[in-house]
Amino acid sequence: MSNIKKKDIGKYKEVIELFDEKTGEVVRLIRFKHPNEFNRFLEGFNAMGYPGYGWRYGDKSKNKESNE
């Protein structure tokens, strides 16, 4: 077993939605726990250039309403 302690990275949680540009339908929600993960996603997404798909910040108020 490892005795390595996890470092508290704070409460950073970024949520983005991947969506189909033609229909506007959300294909996937992605949650990031650390800003570096989010930055790596942006670099990769821009480099790959997924045709027909886009991303936007997740609407937190919409997510709260759907959970109620």
SVG drawing of the C-alpha trace seen along z (x, -y; Angstrom):
<svg xmlns="http://www.w3.org/2000/svg" viewBox="-37 -29 41 31">
<polyline fill="none" stroke="black" stroke-width="0.4" points="0.0,0.0 1.0,-3.5 1.3,-6.1 1.1,-9.0 -1.4,-11.6 -3.6,-13.2 -3.2,-16.9 -6.4,-19.0 -6.7,-20.7 -9.6,-22.9 -13.1,-23.0 -12.3,-23.6 -14.9,-21.9 -15.4,-22.9 -18.2,-21.3 -18.4,-21.5 -20.9,-20.0 -19.9,-18.5 -22.6,-19.0 -23.6,-18.3 -23.4,-21.6 -26.2,-20.6 -28.8,-19.5 -27.5,-21.2 -28.0,-18.0 -25.6,-17.4 -23.5,-14.4 -21.4,-14.2 -20.8,-16.1 -17.2,-16.3 -16.3,-17.3 -12.8,-18.5 -11.4,-18.5 -8.2,-20.4 -7.5,-23.4 -4.6,-21.5 -7.0,-18.8 -9.3,-21.4 -6.3,-23.1 -5.2,-19.8 -8.7,-19.1 -8.8,-22.5 -5.4,-21.9 -6.3,-18.4 -9.8,-19.5 -8.3,-22.4 -5.5,-20.3 -7.8,-17.4 -10.5,-19.7 -13.5,-17.4 -15.8,-18.4 -19.4,-18.8 -18.9,-19.0 -18.4,-21.9 -18.1,-22.5 -19.5,-25.1 -19.5,-25.6 -22.1,-23.6 -25.1,-25.5 -25.0,-24.9 -28.5,-26.3 -29.9,-23.9 -28.1,-20.9 -29.5,-21.8 -33.0,-22.1 -32.8,-18.6 -31.6,-17.1 -34.6,-18.3"/>
</svg>
